[in-house]
Amino acid sequence: MPSEVINLFQLLELKILAKKAKLVSVKVEGDYMRKSKEIVLHMSSLVRPENIMNLLEYNSKWVISGTRLRIRIEELGLHWFEELRASVEKLEGSLTSIAGNKPDAKK
C-alpha cells in the first residue's frame, strides 16, 4: 500500500479518536520559519479535569491553556504521530472510565 494511503488512514484514525475524546480539533501550529511546531488539542466543554489529569499522568509535558492542550512536537519524540495517538487515547480512555462504560464490562 502506498505511504500516502497509510498516512490517510492514520489521520482518519486520529480524527475518530479525537471525536471520541470530545476534542473539537487537533492542529499543528507554528511558524514555518521556526523549526519548533506545536500540537494543539482544542477541548470541548465535555472534557473534565479528570480527563486532563489522565493525559498528564501519561505525559506531563502537555501544557493547559484555557480550552487547549499544547505540546511541542519534539517533546513527543521521534515517532511523534504514534505518541500523539496514544495521548488522545489516554484522554478518551478517561472519558470512558468516568462515564462507567468500561469496554470489557458485560451487562
C-alpha positions as CSV (number, residue, x, y, z in Angstrom):
1,M,0.0,0.0,0.0
2,P,1.4,3.5,-0.8
3,S,2.7,5.5,2.1
4,E,0.2,8.3,1.2
5,V,-2.7,5.9,1.7
6,I,-1.3,4.6,5.0
7,N,-0.9,8.3,6.2
8,L,-4.5,9.0,5.2
9,F,-5.7,6.0,7.3
10,Q,-3.7,7.1,10.3
11,L,-5.1,10.6,10.0
12,L,-8.6,9.2,9.9
13,E,-8.0,7.0,12.9
14,L,-6.7,10.1,14.8
15,K,-9.8,12.1,13.9
16,I,-12.1,9.3,15.1
17,L,-10.1,9.1,18.4
18,A,-10.3,12.9,18.8
19,K,-14.1,12.8,18.3
20,K,-14.4,10.0,21.0
21,A,-12.2,12.1,23.3
22,K,-14.6,15.1,22.8
23,L,-11.9,17.2,21.1
24,V,-13.1,20.0,18.8
25,S,-9.9,20.0,16.7
26,V,-6.3,18.7,16.5
27,K,-3.9,21.1,14.8
28,V,-0.2,21.6,14.2
29,E,0.7,25.2,14.8
30,G,4.0,27.1,14.3
31,D,5.9,29.5,12.2
32,Y,7.3,27.9,9.0
33,M,10.5,29.9,9.7
34,R,10.9,28.3,13.1
35,K,11.7,24.6,13.4
36,S,9.6,24.2,16.5
37,K,6.0,23.3,15.9
38,E,3.2,22.5,18.4
39,I,0.4,20.1,18.5
40,V,-2.8,21.8,19.8
41,L,-5.8,19.9,21.0
42,H,-8.9,22.1,21.4
43,M,-11.2,20.6,24.0
44,S,-15.0,20.8,24.1
45,S,-16.8,21.6,27.3
46,L,-17.4,17.8,27.9
47,V,-13.7,17.3,28.8
48,R,-13.4,17.3,32.5
49,P,-10.3,17.9,34.8
50,E,-10.2,14.1,35.4
51,N,-9.7,13.5,31.7
52,I,-6.9,16.0,31.5
53,M,-5.2,14.5,34.6
54,N,-5.2,11.1,32.9
55,L,-3.4,12.6,30.0
56,L,-0.9,14.4,32.1
57,E,-0.2,11.3,34.1
58,Y,0.7,9.7,30.8
59,N,2.8,12.6,29.5
60,S,3.4,15.6,31.8
61,K,4.8,17.8,29.0
62,W,1.3,18.8,27.8
63,V,0.5,22.4,28.7
64,I,-3.0,23.5,29.5
65,S,-4.0,26.9,28.1
66,G,-7.8,27.6,28.5
67,T,-9.6,25.1,26.4
68,R,-6.4,24.0,24.7
69,L,-3.7,21.4,25.4
70,R,-0.4,22.1,23.8
71,I,2.9,20.2,23.3
72,R,5.9,20.8,21.1
73,I,6.4,18.0,18.6
74,E,9.9,17.4,19.8
75,E,8.6,16.6,23.2
76,L,6.6,13.7,21.7
77,G,9.7,12.1,20.3
78,L,10.8,10.7,17.0
79,H,7.6,8.8,16.5
80,W,5.5,11.8,17.4
81,F,2.4,10.8,15.5
82,E,2.1,7.5,17.3
83,E,2.7,9.3,20.6
84,L,0.0,11.8,19.8
85,R,-2.4,9.0,19.0
86,A,-1.6,7.3,22.4
87,S,-2.1,10.7,24.2
88,V,-5.5,11.1,22.6
89,E,-6.4,7.5,23.5
90,K,-5.4,8.3,27.2
91,L,-7.7,11.3,27.1
92,E,-10.5,9.3,25.5
93,G,-10.0,6.4,27.9
94,S,-10.5,8.6,30.9
95,L,-13.8,9.7,29.5
96,T,-14.9,6.1,29.1
97,S,-14.0,5.2,32.7
98,I,-15.6,8.3,34.1
99,A,-18.8,7.5,32.3
100,G,-18.7,4.0,33.7
101,N,-18.7,2.5,30.2
102,K,-15.7,0.2,30.5
103,P,-15.2,-1.7,27.3
104,D,-14.8,-5.1,29.0
105,A,-17.8,-4.7,31.2
106,K,-20.7,-7.0,30.5
107,K,-24.2,-6.1,31.3
